[in-house]
Amino acid sequence: MWQADGHHSLSYRGPDRALLLFAEHYPLLEVEESALDQVKRAFPDTPDVIFYFSLDDALMKAFASDRVKPVLSRMGMKQDEMVTSAWITRSVRHVQKKIASKVIFESKASSAEEWFERNYPR
């Protein structure tokens, strides 16, 4: 059964496994990892966790999406094509750590765009 949490995630619990989908990454890695730890404690069978995000997401706009889009286009990738790579995962974590190094006091926000305006002005 699929369930939306009203924010940015969707979960599925089937007979064999649980799956948790996130629509975006949290800008701070420590907060994201804390939330994932809570999920792991809440589900005894530790669900698979998948992040779906876009180069148009606030986190990606803050870092390199304007440079990555043309490269992917030259490689022949379509806009709606999914990319899965350990390199992307490492890059997102690197960006999250870079953001964390510059955020002294986090101000909560109701959207990713607002979060960046309050916490990581460019």
N, C-alpha and C positions, 0 to 999 in steps of 0.2 A: 504494500500500500504506500503511495506517495503522500508526503505531507509537507506543506510549505510552512515555514516558521514566521512568515510575515516580514522577514528582513531579506537576507541574501543567501538563503540556503534552502535546499529541498532534500528530503530524505526518502529512502525506499527501504522497506523491510519486507523481504520475500522469505520463502521457506528455507532457503539455503544461505542467505547472506544479507548483510545490511550495506547500504550505499549512501554516502552523504555527499551531496553536490553543493559547491559554493560558487556563487556567481562572480565573486571577485576576491582578491587577496586583501587582507587588512594591511595598512601601510607599515605597521610596526610588527616585525617578526616575533618579538617576545609576546605580544598580545595574541597574535594568531596561534602561536604554539601553545599558549595557555588555554585558549579555547579548544584546540584540538585535544589537549590532554583531558579536558573536562568531558569531551565527547567519548574518548576512550574509556574513561571511568564509568560513564553512564551506560555504555553498551558493553556487556560482558564479552560479546564475540568480536569486538573491535571492528567497526565497519570500515570498508574501503572509503577513502576520502579523495574526491576529485575536485579540482578547481577549474572552472571555466572562466576565462577572462578574455578581454579584447585589447588590442593595441589602442583602442579609444577610451579605455578605463583611465581614471584619474592617475592611478599608480604608474601606468605605462606612459601616459602623456608626460609625466614629470621626468621620465628618463627614456630617451631614445626612440620613442615610437615614431617620431618624425623621420628618423634615420633608418629605422628597421623596415617601415612600410615599403619604400622604394626597392630595397634589397629583395624583399619577399616577392614583390611584383616582378622584378627582373628574373627571378628564379621560376616564374610562371605560376606562382601560387594565386589562387582566387581569394577574394575577400572573405568568403564564408568557409574556407578550408581550415580544418583543425590541424594544429601543429602540436606534436607531443615530443618532448626532448628533455633529457636530463640537463642539458645546457640551459634551457629556458628556466627550469626549476632553480638551478644554481644562480642564474642571473637575477631572478625575482628575489631570492634570498639576499643576494648582494645589495640590491636596491633597498630592500627593507632595512638592512643593517646600516646603510648609508643614511637613510632617513632618520633612523633611531639616533645616530651619532649627532644629529643636528637639532633634534627635538628635545628641549630641556624640560618643558612641562606640557603635557598633552591636554588639549582642550577638545572635549568630545563634540561631535557634530552629527547631523542627521543624514549626511551624504558624504561620499568620498570627496567630491569636489569641494564641499564646505570644509571638510577636514583639512585638505591641503591649503585652503585659503587661511585657515586659522593657525595651522601648525607648521606649514612648510612654504612660506611665501617665496616666490621666485623673483 
